[in-house]
């Protein structure tokens, strides 16, 4: 791979295309829910799509492509106008507290960067370990959600490679979770391809509010230093593991058969396998407790449910816990059933109880809490239609994530490019543990191949 670094060529800010985003409703402040306020200290979410350039240069002009991207992004921001805005804080002195909200009338725009790198598509997609180059394909690598007061809530970096294009999005995690980010990306793709303004799935911005509580939430701090924590990135390995649809079907069948049930999902079976293999690779004492934490969207679990078009970050964490000795002594099905139980028990009542508890005693997540050698943390979803987002260059070659919100034991799940229920899993582990897991027989027997 070329050692040429990523070089910034230009940057600008893109605002909504027209006045549709300036209706009276769109000018109203958007107050964050407890779901989102807990993420004040979390870094921006980063996802990107890797495309090949057309084989003949006669059919591709980078300037024309960038102009089309910018125009369609502007049209998309007309519908997703909060992404062009900034945060505002109102302080209260007695008792000391903050009210943080999104101010649609403060609209500097989303950031748009054009960069170039002397690397190829294969340099990004082929190495077994994710190269550091990938981190340079995203903006705002050190920003946290609270920085949305002064930094853009969305930054798009388009990097021209020798034979490809990488479109990397960094989005404020208080504003959008994975469901909302890929909703935005799908809409941008739709507008890019149709060259129109109408969209098939308008976002829903009306906030969910717990019955009996004020939608405006005061958090009990008098200075940001009381909840802000900025950490340096750990030194760990990032590697992709690819599970075919056939391999996943076998894992699911095995897990359900061992538990004499049919309730365990494909994702639960895959995560259970990884939980066991990571725990084994870490050589943890058998009397320690290990936790597998899953990030769940509350949209379908609330009663009544929220629409998938609800734009925000309505997520919570659930965890399967086990003694290391028990996790390794029992089979795949036992581990998968712990995860299944944690998920199904996180129902409407559990969600609302957790929200009510947070309102009474707010807690801001800190990344240092994830630096636990007994913890496995799962994010993203194979259900997101990542490869359905096209921008005139055909189907993406690969999906990649940046360096943010990663730690030892982080699992990022996404759909496999070939579809059919296949999954690609990005795993972050300390170097020695990554070496151990690559020789784990249970994992290797389940893999199609290792990228």
N, C-alpha and C positions, 0 to 999 in steps of 0.2 A: 504494500500500500504506500502511496505517496506520502511523504512527510509534510507536504504542503499544508499549512493550517487553514482553517476556515477564515475567509477574508470578507469583512463587511464591505459591501458595495454601496448600499443606500438604505435609508430608513425613512419612514413617514408615518403619519397617523391617519387612519381611515375612519370617517364618521358615517352615520346612517345616511342613506342616499336621499331621502326626502322627508317630508313633514309627517308621514304616517306615524313616526316614532314620537312625534311631539303633540299627540292628542292629550286632552286634559288628564286622562287616566295614566298615560305614560309619563306625566310630569310628577306624579305622586311618589314620595319616598317609598322605597322598598325596605321594610324592616326585617331584619334577620330573625329566624326562629332559633330555638335552642339547638336544633340539629346543626345549624350553620355557625352559630357563635362559638361553639366548642372548637371550631377549626381555625380560630384566629391566628394560632401559632404554627399552623401546618403550611408547608411549602406549596407552591403552585403545582397543579397537575400537568403532566407533560405527555403528549402522545403525538406520534407523527407517522406519515405515510410515505413510503419509498416507491417511486415510479421510475420506469425506464423512459428515456426520450425516444421519440419515433426514430426508426432506423435510418430514415433519410432526412438530412438536415433541411432539405427543401420544403419539408412539411412542418417545420417547427421554428418559430421565432421566439426567443426568450422574452423579448420586449413585448410582443403581442400577448404572450402567455401571462406575463406579470400584469399587464394592463387589464386583461380579462379577469384575473384573480382579484385585483383590487376593486374593480367595478362590481363584481358579483359579491365580494365581501361587504362592500358598502350597502348593497341591496339587502343582504342577509342581516346586517346590523339594524336595518330598519325594523325588522321583526324581533331581533334579539338585542334591543337597544341597551339593556343593562350592561352588556359587555363593552360598550363604548364609554361607560360612566366611571365614576370614582366613589370612594367611601367618604362619609362625613361623620364626625364624632361630636356629640353634644355632651358636655360635662355638667354634672350636678354636684354642688359642693356639700350639701347636707341632706342625707348622708352622702359621702363621696361615691360617685358612680359614673359609668359611661353609658351612653346610648349610641350604638354604632349602626349606621344604616347606609343604604346605597342611594345616592342622589342622582336621579336621571337628568336633572337640569345642569349638572356638572359633567359635560360630555366632551372631553378632549379627544376621544376616539380610541380605537384599538391600534396597537402598534403593528406595522408591517415592515419586515426586514428582507432585503435581498442580499444574499451572500453567495460566495463561490468557494469551492474546494477542489483540489486536484486529486480527488479520490473517485473511485468507481462504485457502481451499484453493488458489485460483489464485495468490495471492501467493507461496505456497511452490513450486508446481509449474510455473508458466508462464514466469517471467523467463528470458531466454536465459542470463544469468549467474546462478549460484546466489547468492541473496541472503544477506547476513550473518545475517538472521533465522534461517536454518536452523541455524547454529551454536548459537543460543540454545535450540534444541529438544532439546539433549542436556546431560547432567550430566557432571562429571569431565573437563572439556576440557583440563586441564593435568596430570592424573594420569598417572604411568607405572606399569608393572607392579609395580615394587618397592614402590609405595605400598599394595599389597594387604595389607601388615602392619597398616595402620590404617584404610584406606578400604575401602568395600564392593567386592567383586569384581564385583558386578552392580548397576547403578543404572538404573531404568526411570523415564523422565520422560514423563508423559501430559499433553500440552498441548492445552487446549480452544481451538479457533479459532472464529471467528464461525460458520462453516458446516462445520466439520470437527474431526477428532481426529488428533493426531500422537502415535504411540507410539514413543519413541526409547530405544534400549537402548545402554548403555555397559558393556562387559564387559572384564575384565582379560585382556590378550592372552596371558599365560602360561597361563591357564586354558582359553581357548577360541579356536580359529581360526574361520574362516567356516563350515566344515562343522559344527562343534559349536554355534556360535551359532544357525544356522538349524535345526539339530536341536532345540535348546531352544525356539526360537520356534514350530516346528511342533507340538511337544508341548504347549506352553502354549495354542496355538490349539485343539488337539484336546480338551484338558480343558475349556477355556472353552465350547466348543460342545456337548460331551457332558454337561457338569456331573457328570463322574465322576472316578474316581481311577485307573482302569486306562489304560495307554497301549500303543500298538502297537509302539513302538521304544524299549525301555529303553536308557539309556546304558551304555557299558562303561567302567569306571574303572580296571581292572587295567592297570598301566603296562607299556609295552613296554620291555624291557631288552636291551641288546646282549649276546650270548652271551659269557660269561667275565668280565663286569664286574659290579661291585656296583651295585644299584639306588640306593644312597645316594651322591650325588656331592658331593664337597667342591670348592668353587670357591676358588682361591688368592688371596683378598683378606683384609685385616684391617680394612678400613673401606669403607663404601658409597661414599664419595667417589672411590674408585679406579675405579669403573665407572659411576657415575651422571652423566648429562649432561642438563641441562634447557635446551631451546632455545625461543626465542620463535618464534611463527608467522611465516613469510615472507609478504610481500605478493605474492600471485599471483591470477590469475583462475581460477575454477572454472566450467566450462561442460559441459552435456550434449550429446552427439551421438547421434542415433538411427539405427541400422542396421536396415532391414527384413530379413525372412527372404529375400526375393528378392535384395536387394543382397548379402547375405552369401553366398548360393549362387553368385552370379556371381563374387565375390571368390575363393571357394574353388576354383571351376572354373578360373579364370584362373591362380591360383597353381599348382595341380596340373598344368595343361596346360603351363605354362612350364617345369616341372621334369620333365615326362614321368613323373608318378607319380600316385597316388591317396591318398597317405599324409598329406598336409597337411590339418589339421582346419580347421573354420570359424573357431575362435578364433585359431588360428595365423595364418590369412590376415588377419583383422581387425587383430590386433596388429602384424603385419608392415606393413600399410598405415599404421598410426598411427606406428610407429617411423620409417618413411621420411618421413612428413609432418612429424613433430615435428623431426626432424633438419634437414629443409629449412627449417622455420620459424625454427630457431635460428641459421641461417646459419653453421654450424660450418666451420672450415677443412677442406679435403678430405683433409689428411694426418693428421687426428686420428682416434682410435679412439672408437667409440660402442658402448655396451652396452645391450641390452634385457634387464632382469632380471625373471624370472617367479617368482612365489611358488607352489610346488607342494605339494600334500598328498602325504605319503609313504605314506599308507594303502594304496592299490592297488599301489604299486611295491615294497613289501617282500615277502619270501618267507619264510614265508607272509604273505599280505596281512593288514592290519588291517581290522576291520569299519568301515564308514562310521559306525557308532554309537560308535566309540572316541572318548571325550570328552577333548579335550586340544588341543594345538597342534603336532601332528607335521608341521611344514612345513619346507621348505628352499628355497633360492633356486638357480635355474639361470639362465645368461645366454647370450644370443646376442651375439657380438661381431663387429664389422666396421669396416673403415676407412670413414670418411664417404664418400670418393670412390667406393668399391666399392658401398656401400649404395645410393647415389643413381644410379649408372651402370647397375646391374643392375635387373631388373624386380621385381615383387611376389613372384614365385615364389622368386627367389634369397633374398630376405630371409626369407620364410616357412620356407624349408628350413633356414636357420640356426637358427631357433627350434625347428623339428621335431627336428633332430639333437640340440640341447641337451636337449630333453625326453626323447627315447627313450634317450639315453645315461645318463640319471640313473636307473639301475636299482638293484636290491637291493644289488649290490656297491658301487656309487658312494655310496649312502646310508650304508651301514655304515662305509665308509672315512672318510666325512666325520664321522660320529658319533665314531668311534675317535680321529680327529685332534683333535676338539674336547675329548674327555675328557683327552687328553694335554696340550693347550694351549688352555684355555677362552678364548673370545672373546665379549664382550657387544656386541650391535649398538648402534650410536649413530646417531641421526637425522642427525647432521652428515655421515655417510657418504653419505647420499642427496642432499645438496646439491651435486651434480656436474652441470655443464651438459652433460656428454656421456652422461648416464645417463637411461634411460627405465625406470620401475619399474611393474610390473603387479600388481594385487591383486584379490581377490574372484573370482567366477566366474558365468557365465551359467547354470551348471547348478544353482545353488541355487534351491530352490522358494520364492522370496520371496513371490510373489503367492498362494501356497497358504495363507498364514497369514492367517486371518480371525478377527475378534472381534465377530461379530454386526452388522457394519456393511457387509457385502458385500466385494467385492474391493477391495484398496487402489488408490488413484488413482496413487500413485507411491512409489518407494523413494528415500530420501535418506540420505546419510552426513554425519557431523559434520566438525569441523575437524581431528581428530587424524590423525597419521601421513601427512600430506600434504606434498608438496614439488613444486617445479618438475619437470615430467615425470612426475608420478604419473598412472597410468591405473587407474580402478576400473571393472570390468566387471560388469554385472548383466543378468538377462533383461529383455527388453522386455515391457511390460504385455500386449501383444496375443498373446504366445506365438509358437508356430510356429517357434522358432529365432531370433527377432529379438533384438537386443541394444541396451541403453542403455549408453553409455560416458561416464563423468565424467572430464574431462580437466583437469588443473591445469598451467597454464603462466604464465610471467611475462607481464605485459600486452602488451609488444611482440610476443612470440612468439605469443600468442593472436590478436592482430590479424593476423599473417602467416598463421597456419594457416587462418583463416576464409576466406582467398582462395586456398587451395591447390587447384588444379584436380583433382588426383588424389583428394583427400579429398571435395571437394564433389560430384564425379561419382558417388561411392559412397554418399553419404548419401541417406536418404529425405527428411529435413528436419532442421533444427537447432532444438532446443527453445528 
